[in-house]
Amino acid sequence: MQRIKAELIIFDLDGTLIDSRKDIANSVNYTLKAIGLDPLEDRIITCYVGNGVRSLMEKILFPANSYLFDKGMSIFLDYYAEHLLDNTIFFPGVIETLNYFADKK
């Protein structure tokens, strides 16, 4: 097996190094309650995660509640900014992997 010499290794953060699904789900449900809608199960919300907040909120609110989109986005972003690390954790093995590569040249 040939070794590849790399000068830089870049990792995606959310969904690769960290698991933020719980904080995202909590933020969505806070938003839904704040705009007068029923909360959703975490497993439903996390099915929509992966293409950014705008896409997530469109999938949650459209088409029936599209008139609430701007207000919902604002509430979500404010709440998530204050609670984005409440339950977010590293995936297993991430710390060890980062430490392994930290001093490699």
C-alpha positions in Angstrom: 0.0 0.0 0.0 1.4 3.4 -1.0 1.4 6.1 1.6 0.1 9.5 0.7 1.9 12.5 2.0 -0.5 15.1 3.1 0.2 18.7 4.1 -3.3 19.3 5.4 -6.2 17.2 6.6 -9.7 18.9 6.7 -12.7 17.4 8.4 -16.3 18.5 8.2 -17.5 19.3 11.7 -21.2 18.7 12.1 -22.1 15.1 11.4 -18.5 14.0 11.0 -16.7 15.0 14.2 -19.7 16.1 16.3 -23.2 14.8 16.9 -25.4 17.9 17.2 -28.7 16.2 16.4 -30.2 16.6 19.9 -29.5 20.4 20.0 -30.9 20.8 16.5 -34.1 18.9 17.4 -34.5 20.8 20.6 -34.1 24.1 18.7 -36.7 23.1 16.1 -39.2 22.1 18.8 -38.6 25.3 20.7 -39.3 27.2 17.5 -42.4 25.1 16.7 -43.9 25.8 20.1 -43.0 29.5 19.9 -45.0 29.9 16.7 -47.9 27.8 18.0 -47.2 24.5 16.3 -46.9 21.0 17.8 -43.4 19.7 18.4 -42.1 16.7 16.4 -40.2 13.6 17.4 -36.5 14.0 17.3 -36.2 11.1 14.8 -38.4 13.0 12.4 -36.4 16.2 12.7 -33.1 14.5 12.3 -34.2 13.0 9.0 -34.3 16.5 7.6 -30.8 17.5 8.9 -27.9 17.7 6.5 -28.4 20.5 4.0 -28.3 23.6 6.3 -30.8 25.4 8.5 -32.8 27.0 5.7 -33.5 23.6 4.1 -34.3 22.1 7.5 -36.8 24.8 8.3 -38.3 24.6 4.8 -39.0 20.9 5.2 -40.4 21.4 8.7 -42.7 24.4 7.8 -43.5 24.1 4.1 -46.0 24.1 2.5 -48.7 24.3 5.1 -47.0 26.8 7.3 -44.8 28.7 4.9 -46.1 32.0 6.1 -44.3 31.3 9.4 -40.9 30.7 7.7 -39.2 34.1 8.4 -40.4 34.2 12.0 -39.4 30.5 12.5 -36.0 31.0 11.1 -35.3 34.0 13.3 -36.5 32.1 16.4 -34.5 29.0 15.5 -31.3 30.9 14.9 -31.5 32.9 18.1 -32.3 29.8 20.2 -29.8 27.6 18.6 -27.0 30.2 19.0 -27.7 30.0 22.8 -28.0 26.2 23.0 -25.8 24.7 20.3 -23.6 23.0 22.8 -26.1 21.8 25.4 -26.1 18.2 24.2 -23.6 18.2 21.3 -20.9 15.6 21.7 -17.9 14.2 19.7 -18.5 11.0 17.9 -16.6 8.0 19.4 -12.9 8.0 18.5 -12.8 11.6 17.3 -10.6 12.9 20.1 -8.1 10.1 19.6 -8.1 10.6 15.9 -7.5 14.3 16.2 -4.8 13.8 18.7 -3.1 11.2 16.5 -2.9 13.7 13.6 -2.2 16.8 15.7 1.6 16.4 15.7 2.1 14.7 12.4 4.1 16.5 9.8 
